[in-house]
Amino acid sequence: MIARLPVTLALSSLITTATGFPVGRGRQPTAGATPPYYLLYSITADLAGAPFSDRNEDATYLYQVTAVSGPDPTKPDSYGVADQAELMADRARTAILGRDPATGQWLHALTIPGARVIGRSLDIEAGGTSDPSDAIMSYVQRFRIDLSS
């Protein structure tokens, strides 16, 4: 069976390393953290192939990555802006889906113990919050990670 926790941990690490922004798994990255940061949510799973007792099954895990923009802490009257949220979404998309044009290899390895990543794709991109007057804005993307043992 392909365990989900190692996939979640590897994806969180990939996003943090590749974007330079912290990632919180379903909550702020650390208590009292201020934006910008990402929130990573485990959404659904699809399993296919052999029964759970066999080690030759496939799995697809769906993750939501929410980019959270926020005010500039050095400017008291600032607020989150759509440009920052979109920039963060671009960085997350590139981190997870980016490939080297010369080799076709992923720009950032997603190493999962006991499993091989056979596909990564953007499942849906809901976009950003609609009210630019919000102090904090978010941008939602969902990614599919396909694995095989």
Backbone as CSV, one residue per row, in Angstrom:
resi,resn,N_x,N_y,N_z,CA_x,CA_y,CA_z,C_x,C_y,C_z
1,MET,0.838,-1.177,0.000,0.000,0.000,0.000,0.887,1.246,0.000
2,ILE,0.464,2.256,-0.722,1.201,3.521,-0.773,0.633,4.428,0.313
3,ALA,1.438,4.661,1.333,0.993,5.494,2.454,0.905,6.960,2.026
4,ARG,-0.083,7.649,2.546,-0.297,9.039,2.159,0.629,10.010,2.886
5,LEU,0.902,9.796,4.155,1.694,10.757,4.931,3.048,11.058,4.288
6,PRO,3.800,10.062,3.804,5.074,10.397,3.157,4.909,11.276,1.916
7,VAL,3.796,11.104,1.197,3.528,11.933,0.017,3.266,13.372,0.464
8,THR,2.455,13.531,1.493,2.127,14.860,2.012,3.382,15.573,2.502
9,LEU,4.214,14.867,3.257,5.441,15.467,3.782,6.392,15.864,2.658
10,ALA,6.529,14.995,1.649,7.414,15.300,0.522,6.900,16.488,-0.279
11,LEU,5.585,16.568,-0.500,5.013,17.684,-1.257,5.175,18.991,-0.486
12,SER,4.953,18.957,0.804,5.136,20.143,1.638,6.580,20.634,1.579
13,SER,7.512,19.713,1.670,8.931,20.059,1.601,9.295,20.630,0.236
14,LEU,8.771,20.019,-0.834,9.042,20.501,-2.194,8.571,21.948,-2.353
15,ILE,7.358,22.236,-1.906,6.811,23.591,-2.066,7.642,24.603,-1.270
16,THR,7.973,24.261,-0.035,8.767,25.166,0.802,10.128,25.444,0.173
17,THR,10.804,24.388,-0.238,12.148,24.526,-0.799,12.141,25.283,-2.122
18,ALA,11.207,24.952,-2.992,11.192,25.528,-4.337,10.681,26.967,-4.375
19,THR,9.790,27.336,-3.450,9.202,28.686,-3.500,9.837,29.652,-2.513
20,GLY,10.409,29.125,-1.452,10.969,29.987,-0.412,9.942,30.481,0.590
21,PHE,8.682,30.040,0.458,7.629,30.424,1.396,7.295,29.242,2.306
22,PRO,6.954,29.494,3.563,6.595,28.390,4.453,5.256,27.762,4.062
23,VAL,5.078,26.505,4.468,3.856,25.753,4.179,3.284,25.229,5.486
24,GLY,2.011,25.466,5.694,1.308,24.890,6.833,0.376,23.810,6.341
25,ARG,0.343,22.698,7.024,-0.538,21.599,6.625,-1.904,21.792,7.273
26,GLY,-2.790,22.493,6.559,-4.148,22.731,7.023,-4.292,23.887,7.997
27,ARG,-3.198,24.556,8.319,-3.250,25.699,9.229,-2.007,26.557,9.000
28,GLN,-1.930,27.687,9.724,-0.755,28.540,9.591,0.506,27.705,9.803
29,PRO,1.576,28.031,9.075,2.808,27.242,9.211,3.333,27.174,10.642
30,THR,3.277,28.265,11.370,3.648,28.299,12.785,2.681,29.246,13.481
31,ALA,2.545,29.075,14.765,1.621,29.932,15.513,2.003,31.394,15.336
32,GLY,1.030,32.202,14.955,1.265,33.624,14.789,1.970,34.007,13.503
33,ALA,2.172,33.052,12.604,2.835,33.361,11.328,2.008,34.372,10.550
34,THR,2.680,35.270,9.867,1.976,36.241,9.041,2.193,35.892,7.572
35,PRO,1.200,36.164,6.743,1.344,35.904,5.313,2.481,36.736,4.731
36,PRO,3.081,36.317,3.651,2.637,35.256,2.751,3.117,33.869,3.190
37,TYR,2.256,32.881,2.916,2.589,31.482,3.135,1.597,30.628,2.348
38,TYR,1.836,29.316,2.345,0.931,28.374,1.682,0.250,27.507,2.725
39,LEU,-0.955,27.072,2.394,-1.665,26.067,3.168,-1.812,24.834,2.278
40,LEU,-1.481,23.668,2.804,-1.566,22.417,2.058,-2.624,21.537,2.707
41,TYR,-3.601,21.102,1.900,-4.681,20.249,2.389,-4.690,18.946,1.603
42,SER,-4.809,17.824,2.305,-5.044,16.529,1.663,-6.533,16.454,1.356
43,ILE,-6.872,16.227,0.092,-8.285,16.253,-0.285,-8.849,14.833,-0.438
44,THR,-8.594,14.179,-1.549,-9.158,12.848,-1.798,-8.073,11.896,-2.256
45,ALA,-8.436,10.619,-2.303,-7.523,9.594,-2.783,-8.280,8.624,-3.665
46,ASP,-7.644,8.176,-4.730,-8.162,7.107,-5.583,-7.126,6.003,-5.590
47,LEU,-7.572,4.793,-5.328,-6.672,3.647,-5.336,-7.106,2.706,-6.438
48,ALA,-6.129,2.103,-7.108,-6.437,1.188,-8.200,-5.422,0.054,-8.206
49,GLY,-5.792,-1.026,-8.848,-4.862,-2.133,-8.992,-5.131,-3.234,-7.996
50,ALA,-4.061,-3.780,-7.484,-4.138,-4.950,-6.613,-4.775,-4.604,-5.269
51,PRO,-5.177,-5.618,-4.512,-5.726,-5.373,-3.176,-4.679,-4.757,-2.252
52,PHE,-5.140,-4.246,-1.119,-4.235,-3.588,-0.183,-3.099,-4.483,0.278
53,SER,-3.310,-5.777,0.311,-2.268,-6.682,0.790,-1.139,-6.853,-0.224
54,ASP,-1.382,-6.461,-1.461,-0.365,-6.570,-2.507,0.366,-5.248,-2.612
55,ARG,1.636,-5.293,-2.921,2.440,-4.070,-2.993,2.493,-3.482,-4.408
56,ASN,1.608,-3.896,-5.290,1.688,-3.462,-6.682,0.505,-2.600,-7.106
57,GLU,-0.010,-1.795,-6.203,-1.145,-0.960,-6.561,-0.688,0.444,-6.968
58,ASP,-1.638,1.197,-7.494,-1.411,2.597,-7.841,-2.289,3.458,-6.945
59,ALA,-1.902,4.713,-6.807,-2.703,5.644,-6.012,-2.629,7.022,-6.642
60,THR,-3.705,7.763,-6.528,-3.741,9.170,-6.916,-4.218,9.953,-5.719
61,TYR,-3.396,10.894,-5.292,-3.745,11.741,-4.158,-3.958,13.156,-4.671
62,LEU,-5.005,13.777,-4.180,-5.354,15.137,-4.568,-5.041,16.074,-3.407
63,TYR,-4.350,17.172,-3.725,-3.965,18.153,-2.717,-4.421,19.537,-3.132
64,GLN,-4.870,20.297,-2.155,-5.174,21.704,-2.382,-4.031,22.533,-1.830
65,VAL,-3.519,23.428,-2.661,-2.482,24.365,-2.248,-3.111,25.758,-2.310
66,THR,-3.201,26.394,-1.152,-3.772,27.732,-1.074,-2.657,28.725,-0.783
67,ALA,-2.445,29.640,-1.714,-1.471,30.712,-1.521,-2.168,31.819,-0.737
68,VAL,-1.565,32.235,0.363,-2.160,33.268,1.215,-1.255,34.493,1.174
69,SER,-1.757,35.570,0.595,-0.990,36.815,0.558,-1.430,37.676,1.728
70,GLY,-0.619,38.645,2.054,-0.991,39.479,3.184,-0.329,40.832,3.146
71,PRO,-0.615,41.625,4.139,-0.055,42.969,4.197,1.460,42.944,4.390
72,ASP,2.093,44.012,3.968,3.522,44.191,4.189,3.703,44.634,5.639
73,PRO,4.423,43.835,6.465,4.536,44.197,7.882,5.248,45.525,8.124
74,THR,5.971,46.023,7.139,6.660,47.307,7.304,5.775,48.488,6.937
75,LYS,4.574,48.212,6.398,3.640,49.268,5.995,2.309,49.059,6.719
76,PRO,2.026,49.864,7.743,0.845,49.640,8.583,-0.492,49.609,7.843
77,ASP,-0.658,50.365,6.779,-1.944,50.418,6.089,-1.992,49.541,4.843
78,SER,-1.052,48.623,4.689,-1.051,47.787,3.486,-1.997,46.599,3.666
79,TYR,-2.226,45.882,2.594,-3.121,44.731,2.609,-2.666,43.748,1.544
80,GLY,-3.191,42.528,1.610,-2.880,41.527,0.600,-3.374,41.978,-0.759
81,VAL,-2.634,41.660,-1.792,-3.018,42.082,-3.141,-3.077,40.878,-4.069
82,ALA,-3.903,41.011,-5.111,-4.068,39.929,-6.076,-2.752,39.590,-6.755
83,ASP,-1.909,40.593,-7.032,-0.629,40.321,-7.702,0.235,39.364,-6.891
84,GLN,0.292,39.582,-5.571,1.105,38.703,-4.728,0.517,37.287,-4.705
85,ALA,-0.790,37.180,-4.596,-1.441,35.872,-4.577,-1.194,35.134,-5.896
86,GLU,-1.281,35.833,-7.024,-1.039,35.201,-8.320,0.425,34.814,-8.494
87,LEU,1.332,35.653,-8.017,2.753,35.318,-8.066,3.025,34.050,-7.260
88,MET,2.437,33.957,-6.080,2.618,32.761,-5.258,2.015,31.532,-5.938
89,ALA,0.856,31.692,-6.588,0.243,30.580,-7.314,1.150,30.144,-8.465
90,ASP,1.737,31.109,-9.172,2.672,30.778,-10.253,3.863,29.982,-9.727
91,ARG,4.386,30.408,-8.584,5.543,29.719,-7.995,5.181,28.296,-7.574
92,ALA,4.007,28.121,-6.979,3.577,26.777,-6.572,3.393,25.883,-7.796
93,ARG,2.747,26.422,-8.840,2.529,25.661,-10.071,3.852,25.232,-10.686
94,THR,4.811,26.172,-10.746,6.125,25.862,-11.309,6.854,24.848,-10.439
95,ALA,6.755,24.987,-9.120,7.431,24.062,-8.207,6.932,22.635,-8.397
96,ILE,5.634,22.468,-8.539,5.047,21.131,-8.608,5.058,20.566,-10.024
97,LEU,4.804,21.408,-11.024,4.634,20.913,-12.401,5.783,21.234,-13.346
98,GLY,6.697,22.115,-12.936,7.752,22.559,-13.841,8.680,21.440,-14.291
99,ARG,9.043,21.498,-15.574,9.957,20.507,-16.164,11.105,21.217,-16.870
100,ASP,12.220,20.543,-16.914,13.381,21.031,-17.653,13.100,20.813,-19.138
101,PRO,13.105,21.876,-19.956,12.764,21.711,-21.366,13.756,20.825,-22.127
102,ALA,14.992,20.768,-21.673,15.999,19.964,-22.378,15.861,18.475,-22.081
103,THR,15.529,18.132,-20.832,15.497,16.719,-20.447,14.091,16.178,-20.231
104,GLY,13.124,17.061,-19.997,11.770,16.622,-19.680,11.614,16.181,-18.234
105,GLN,12.678,16.239,-17.453,12.627,15.840,-16.048,11.974,16.939,-15.212
106,TRP,11.390,16.544,-14.085,10.796,17.516,-13.176,11.879,18.443,-12.669
107,LEU,11.563,19.724,-12.515,12.519,20.684,-11.961,12.812,20.392,-10.494
108,HIS,11.808,19.857,-9.790,11.954,19.581,-8.361,11.508,18.153,-8.081
109,ALA,12.427,17.361,-7.556,12.133,15.956,-7.276,11.088,15.822,-6.171
110,LEU,10.224,14.863,-6.330,9.237,14.505,-5.320,9.518,13.048,-4.965
111,THR,10.331,12.861,-3.953,10.808,11.534,-3.583,9.924,10.952,-2.490
112,ILE,9.311,9.800,-2.788,8.400,9.135,-1.866,8.962,7.744,-1.573
113,PRO,9.284,7.440,-0.325,9.771,6.103,0.000,8.746,5.030,-0.371
114,GLY,9.171,4.025,-1.114,8.304,2.916,-1.482,7.347,3.196,-2.622
115,ALA,7.469,4.341,-3.271,6.569,4.667,-4.379,7.314,5.481,-5.427
116,ARG,6.800,5.408,-6.639,7.367,6.170,-7.749,6.290,7.117,-8.267
117,VAL,6.650,8.389,-8.397,5.713,9.377,-8.928,5.647,9.177,-10.442
118,ILE,4.445,8.885,-10.944,4.287,8.651,-12.384,3.528,9.783,-13.069
119,GLY,3.014,10.718,-12.281,2.322,11.844,-12.885,2.035,12.934,-11.877
120,ARG,2.070,14.159,-12.378,1.674,15.334,-11.596,0.855,16.196,-12.534
121,SER,-0.256,16.704,-12.048,-1.070,17.554,-12.913,-1.887,18.528,-12.076
122,LEU,-2.324,19.588,-12.738,-3.214,20.559,-12.120,-4.630,20.033,-12.299
123,ASP,-5.318,19.788,-11.202,-6.670,19.246,-11.254,-7.676,20.362,-11.492
124,ILE,-7.559,21.436,-10.726,-8.456,22.579,-10.886,-7.768,23.805,-10.297
125,GLU,-8.050,24.934,-10.868,-7.517,26.189,-10.351,-8.689,27.131,-10.144
126,ALA,-9.111,27.228,-8.889,-10.281,28.046,-8.571,-9.968,29.536,-8.630
127,GLY,-8.698,29.892,-8.443,-8.304,31.289,-8.533,-8.305,31.989,-7.193
128,GLY,-8.300,33.327,-7.260,-8.148,34.139,-6.061,-9.453,34.633,-5.490
129,THR,-9.360,35.178,-4.286,-10.539,35.776,-3.675,-10.969,36.969,-4.522
130,SER,-12.231,37.271,-4.475,-12.770,38.280,-5.387,-12.745,39.696,-4.832
131,ASP,-12.452,39.871,-3.565,-12.516,41.207,-2.968,-11.121,41.727,-2.650
132,PRO,-10.583,42.621,-3.485,-9.233,43.117,-3.253,-9.094,43.972,-1.999
133,SER,-10.200,44.323,-1.352,-10.091,45.096,-0.118,-9.836,44.212,1.099
134,ASP,-9.880,42.884,0.914,-9.548,41.975,2.013,-8.119,42.233,2.460
135,ALA,-7.875,42.175,3.751,-6.513,42.340,4.258,-5.645,41.167,3.840
136,ILE,-6.253,40.001,3.726,-5.539,38.802,3.297,-6.289,38.234,2.100
137,MET,-5.569,37.896,1.053,-6.177,37.295,-0.130,-5.614,35.895,-0.305
138,SER,-6.385,35.009,-0.896,-5.903,33.651,-1.136,-6.155,33.260,-2.582
139,TYR,-5.407,32.247,-3.017,-5.512,31.737,-4.377,-5.455,30.220,-4.286
140,VAL,-6.468,29.537,-4.805,-6.612,28.094,-4.620,-6.280,27.329,-5.895
141,GLN,-5.456,26.284,-5.715,-5.135,25.347,-6.789,-5.217,23.934,-6.214
142,ARG,-5.612,22.981,-7.041,-5.614,21.576,-6.631,-4.755,20.778,-7.599
143,PHE,-3.899,19.947,-7.021,-2.948,19.157,-7.804,-3.169,17.670,-7.569
144,ARG,-3.004,16.895,-8.646,-3.071,15.428,-8.592,-1.652,14.890,-8.612
145,ILE,-1.379,13.969,-7.699,-0.099,13.278,-7.660,-0.406,11.797,-7.892
146,ASP,0.076,11.257,-9.003,-0.142,9.862,-9.354,1.095,9.057,-8.987
147,LEU,0.861,7.927,-8.294,1.960,7.112,-7.804,1.763,5.649,-8.143
148,SER,2.859,4.945,-8.230,2.838,3.505,-8.418,3.901,2.895,-7.533
149,SER,3.594,1.734,-7.000,4.612,1.073,-6.186,5.451,0.176,-7.077
